[in-house]
Structures are given as structure tokens and as C-alpha cells.
Amino acid sequence: MDKADRIFVAGHRGMVGSGVVRALERRGYSNVLTRSREEVDLIDQQSVHRFFDNERPQHVVLAAAKVGGIHANRTQQVEFMYENLMIQNNVIYGALQHEVERLLFLGSSCIYPKHAPQPIREDSLLTSSLEPTNEGYALAKIAGLKLCEFIHRQKGRRFISAMPCNLYGSGDNFHPEFSHVIPGMMRRFHQAKQENRDAVTVWGTGQVRREFLHVDDLAEGVVRLLETYDESETINVGYGSDVTIQELSELMKAVVGFDGPLVNDTSMPDGTPRKLLDSSKMLATGWEPKIPLEDGLQRTYQWALEQGVFRD
């Protein structure tokens, strides 16, 4: 890749897309293309094709997606499956038709079976059933990575896919109902501190384990893959270790500065028991994560305070 190549980052306003834009600019890429939803509606095939016709990007990072936490996923299966399939199909096939040289599709660790052996290797894909609460989203992401794999093998084009673990950081969605675990938990702890509540409720048993990667670490990995990775198979991008939700809650409590106890609401679903990725292939590229979880949580909380997200 040349530093002056035209690189389209789809979804640049989201947490991952904005992180990728920052990483590309830090690496000296001077021609990063971004478009708002008002300028290019990725669900509209004609809108996407007009963009490719007019701008002719040489490379694409597909970070645009409809995303959310466990509550959003289990209550909006139709929307999560339909919208993500439309976005993926339009961008990936549009890139193929318009001679894009490289495309990197970002998926999610939820593509893997609910009870996959840990840590999860890339070849665990489609070996058993998915977690039911996010099946719609997972099936859409599987379709996207398979489309990239088929294009790579059948058409000889460098369309690749990366599967990160749970992500967090600046630019995250702090919606009270539809956020992922870290921003949702951070909001609850912050509100409890501000309102002097006696306790904070933690969803589920607290015993499931999750792996968390800061978005800036992922973004550096995305650029590394664009520059060096040339395999048709998807590649995992994880932090390398995990924590229980209870342990995460204790960390969050310290970061936010809440003094009360934690109460588990076992009526809420836990989701997949554990999701720890085997990222040995990614580490072999020379990339490694730099931001420890507690440090990353502190950065994220400071960003959230500065942006006033808890006032929404």
C-alpha cells in the first residue's frame, strides 16, 4: 500500500471506524475517505455504487454495522440480521465490481459456537450451534466473512476478514438500553455514584468470562492486516486474556469511584459462558495489544466525561 492510496473507511463515525481513521493517519496515510450516512446510505445499493463510481477507492475497511449489547441483540434479531446483511453485501460486492484492491471486513467473536473450545481458534467456525441471544447478528457476520473468503479464492482479490473480541474505548455507544457491556456498566456505575445509590446491579450471575480489547489496539491491528495479511481465512484479534463479569464490575467500580456493593440480577441472561480468542495468527504478524484493561477503562471513562455522554 502506498501512503497516498485512496482508503475508504465505511462507518467512520462509529467507535471502530473512527479508531481506524486515527490509526491510518498516525501511519501517514494521507487520502482517507469518509462519508456520513446522509452522504452514502450503505443499505441502499445504488447509493453505494454511485460512491464507488465517483470516488474509486483502492482499499476499503468495512467497519460499518448495526451493533448493540445482549439486550439489543436478543430483542432486535430481525433488524440486526437484515441491516448488517444489506450493508455487507452492498459494500463488499460493490468493491468487487469497482476493482477495489484490498478490503478488510470486521466481524465479531460472536460468530463462533456458544460452546466452542477455549481459546477459540478460527477453525471452530460453524462446528456447532450459536448463542441464541445474538444469532441474527452472528449469522450476518458469518455471511460477510464467507463472502470475502469466496471472493479471495474464486476471484483472486485480497478481500480479508478479522474477528475481534469485545471492544471498548472512545466513541463507544453509551445508550442506556442498547449499549455493549462496558459502556452500559460504566453508565450504571456513574449514575449510581451521582445519585448516591446504595448498590449497583450487575446483570446475570457475573461468572461468565469475556475478553476485552481497546479500540485503539484493534485499529493498529487493522492497519497491520491491510499492509501484510493475504490469507482467505479469517483471523482473530484479541487481547489474550479474559475476566469474569464480576471482576470487570469490581474494576469498573474502582475506575468510576463508586463505594457501594454489587448485586447480581440472575433474571438477566448471561449469554455465552466464555469467549476467549486464540489470536496466535495475529500475534505472528508482529502486532500485539498495548493497553491494559484498567488503563483502557480509565481512558474511556475520562473520554465519556469530557463528551458528556452520561447526560443523554
Sequence and secondary structure as in RCSB ss.txt:
>XXXX:A:sequence
MDKADRIFVAGHRGMVGSGVVRALERRGYSNVLTRSREEVDLIDQQSVHRFFDNERPQHVVLAAAKVGGIHANRT
QQVEFMYENLMIQNNVIYGALQHEVERLLFLGSSCIYPKHAPQPIREDSLLTSSLEPTNEGYALAKIAGLKLCEF
IHRQKGRRFISAMPCNLYGSGDNFHPEFSHVIPGMMRRFHQAKQENRDAVTVWGTGQVRREFLHVDDLAEGVVRL
LETYDESETINVGYGSDVTIQELSELMKAVVGFDGPLVNDTSMPDGTPRKLLDSSKMLATGWEPKIPLEDGLQRT
YQWALEQGVFRD
>XXXX:A:secstr
  TTS EEEETTTSHHHHHHHHHHHHTT   EE   TTT  TT HHHHHHHHHHH  SEEEE       HHHHHH
 HHHHHHHHHHHHHHHHHHHHHTT SEEEEE  GGGS TT  SSB GGGTTSS   GGGHHHHHHHHHHHHHHHH
HHHHH  EEEEEEE EEESTT    TTT  HHHHHHHHHHHHHHTT S EEEES S  EE EEEHHHHHHHHHHH
HHH   SS EEE  S  EEHHHHHHHHHHHHT  S EEEETTS   SSEE B  HHHHTTT      HHHHHHHH
HHHHHHHTGGG 
